[in-house]
């Protein structure tokens, strides 16, 4: 949704979201979290949705941005930075339930998930603005918010499987990688409105790989093979293979669903409707 904002018809959007849920999200959720799921049986660890939610959304975002092409007027600034800050705070608070709730009990694993979520997101927020400053950019509230969200995304698959010091590294590394990807995206013709792929997609993949690096059975008994950091390679290799498979499935599956949706209800709004703004052209509302 964030990737193709300001250029898709509302009816087309509703149809596409239903198709995406049925044919992309649900199969991934089953494969990853059901005991008999294909990825679960291969040994994949995804504590709260780094693969199922963020990585899949990120690759779908890239496919959508490529399929729908650029907006006619792509340059827009945030309406109000204070709203961005408020939204980030609400998101950060909700993420504790999102991650810790995936333990399904008020236990040690849930406590670890809360702690690692807090540390990773804070580290990523701080790293984002410091990395900007090192590269000659102005540190900003907007950058802090983006960094925090990237950290939240990256820690999601690892939250209940790694230690708190390692979550700090997850936040730092994911923030740097996503920051570089955002800059790369701005140099291309890809019009990903809210940088969903660089932040959610790449953040999710970074978190997935680092789960394969840092996961340990002493943190969570659900871990059958320790991560690469502890001298074992199986978990990391499995995660690496799964990352490629999930990326291909989501990217090409999304392109197919976009094409089907486009044939049923044309996706793209007209140039005039885009100029009017979708609040008005699709809903007859004004801010």
N, C-alpha and C positions, 0 to 999 in steps of 0.2 A: 504493500500500500504506500509506503513512504517512497519507494523507488519510482513509481509511475504516477505520483501525485500531479494534479493539474492538467491531465490530458486524457483521462479515461471516462467513458460514460458510466453513470451510476448503475444502470441495469446490467451492463456488461460486467461491471465490477462484481455485482452480487453473484452472477452466474459463475464467473471465474473463481471466486472465493469458495463456492460450494464444490466445484470440480477439484480445486486444489486440496481442499480438506479431505475429500473422498479418495483421491487417486495419488496424492503425494504424502500428505501429513499422516493419515491413518496407516498406510502401509509401513511408513518409517517408524511410527510409534510402536506398531506391533513387532516389527523386525528388531527393534532396539530394546524394548521393555518387556515383551512377553517372554516367559521362560523358553517357549518353543520358537521364538523369533530367530530369523536367520543370523542377524548380527549378534543377538544375545548369546546364541550357541557358539559363535566364533570367539566370544570373550570380550566383546565391546563393553566399556564402562561409560555410561552417560548418566550422571547422578540426577540432573534436573532438566535436561533438554538442550544441551549444547549442540548435539547432532540433530535431534528431532525438530527442535524449534529454530535455533539461530542459524545453524549452518544451512538448513533447508531453505529458510526464509531469505538468507543472503544470496544463495545461488538462484532462487526464484526471482529475486530483485534484479540481479544482473540480466537474466533472460528477459524480464519484462522491460527493462530500460532499453535493451538492444532491439527488442521487437517493436516497441512503440516509438522509438527514435526520440529525437530532442524536442523539447517544447519550443514554441515560436518565441517566447519571451522567458528564457530560463533564469535570468538574474532576479532573485528576490531575497530580501533580507528578513530576518526574524521579525515578527510583528511586535514582540515585546520580550526583552531578555528576562525580565522578572518572571514571566510565565514559563520560560524555559527552565529557569532555576526552580520554580515551584513544581513543575512537572518532573524534573529530575529527582527532587527530594521525595515526591510521592512514589516515584518508580523505585528508588533506592530502598525506601521503607518496605514497599510491597515485595521487593525481591527477597527479603529475609524470609517471608512466608513461602515464596516461590521455591527457593532453594532448600531451606530448612524443612519445609513441609514435605519435601520429597523423601525425608527419612521415615515418614508415616508414624513416627513416635516422638514424644518429648524425651529424647534420650541423649546420650553422648554424641552420637552421629549428628543429630540435629544441632547441638551446640557447636560442634566443629564446623558445620555448614554455615551457621550464622557468623562465626568468627572469620572463617576464610572469605566469605562474601564481603564482609566489611573491610577486611585488610586489602583484598585484591582491588576493590573498586576505589578505595582511597588512594592506594598506590598508583593506580592507573590515572586517576584524575590529576594527581600531582605531577606524575611523569609527563603527561600530555603538555602541560603548560611549560614545564622546564625544558622539554624537548623543543617546543616552539621557540622558547627564548634562546636556546643554544643555536638554533638555525636562523636567528635574526627576525623572528616574528614576535608580535606583542602577545604576552600571556593574557588570556581573556576568560571571562565568566563562561562564555560559550564553549571554549576549549576545555574548561574544567568539567562542564556537564557532559561533553562528548566523551572525554576520557573516563569519567565515572561509569558511563553506560558501557563502554568497551570493556572495562574491568569486570563489570557485572556479567556481561555476556561470556567472557573468557573463563570465569570461575564456575559458571553454571555446570559444565560437565564434570568438573573436578571437585566441587565443593565438599562432598562427604568422603573423599578418597585421599586427600593430601593434608599435609600439616600446615599450620599457620605461616611459618617462615616461607614455605614454598609458595603459598598463595600470594605473598608479596612479589615474588618473582613472576608469577603468572600475570599480575597486574602490570608490572613494569614492562615485560616483554610484549604483551598484547597491545599495550598503549603505543609503543614505538612502532610495531609492525603496522597497526591500523593507521597511525598518523602518516606513515610513508605511503600507504595504499590510498589514503584520501588525497594526498598530493598527486600521486600518479593518476588517479581518476580525473582530477581537475585538468590534466593536460590532454586528456582524450576527448573524443566526441560522445562519450557515454554520459547520458543525462540521468544519473541516479539522484533524484531530487534531494533526499536526506542522507546520502552516502550509506545506504543500507548494506550494500555488499562490502565496502571497506570496513565498516564497523561491526555489523552483525555476522556477515558471512566469514570474513577473515578473522574476526575475533572468535567466532565459534570454532573455526578450524584450528586456530592457535591454542585455544583451551583444550580442544580434543587431543591434539598432539602432546601437549604438556601433561595431560592426564596420563598418557602412555609413558611419560617420563617420570612423573613423581608419585603415582599411585602406589600405596603399600598396604599389605594385608593387616599390619598392626594398627593402622588407622581405621580400617573397615574390613571386617571378615569376608565381605562380599568380593573382595579382590582376590582372585585365584593366582594371578601372576603379577609379581612386583614390576614396577616401571624400570625404564632404561637407566635412570639415575642409580639404581641399586644393582646394576650389573646384569639384569635380565632383559632380553631383547624381544621376547614373544609378544608382550602386550603392545609395545610401541609399533612393531611391524603390523600387527592386526589393526591397530588404529590407523596407521598410514594407508593400508589397503582399503579399509572401510571409508576413509575420507575421500579417496578417489572414486569409489563406487557410488557413494551417496551424492557427491558433487555431480557426477554424470547423470545419475537417475533424476535428480531434482532439476538440473539445468535443462536437459532435453525433454523431460516430462513436462516441465512448465511451458517450454516453447510449443509443444504439441497442444496443450490445453489452451494456450493463448490463441493458437490458430483455430481450434474448434470453436472457441468463444467468438472469435472474430467472424467466423462464417455464420454463426447463429444470430449474434447481435454485434454489429460493427463496434470495435473497441474505442477508436479514437474520436474525440470530440472535434467539431469543425474549428477552423481557425478563428472564426467570429466568437464561438462559444468559449474558446480558450481565452480570448481577449477580454470577454465580459467577466471571466472568472467562473469557476465551477460552482461556487456558492449560489451564484445567480442563475447560470444557464442550466444547471441540473436540479436545483432545489428552490429557486426563486426566493432566496434569502440573502440578506446583506449583513456583514459584520457591523 
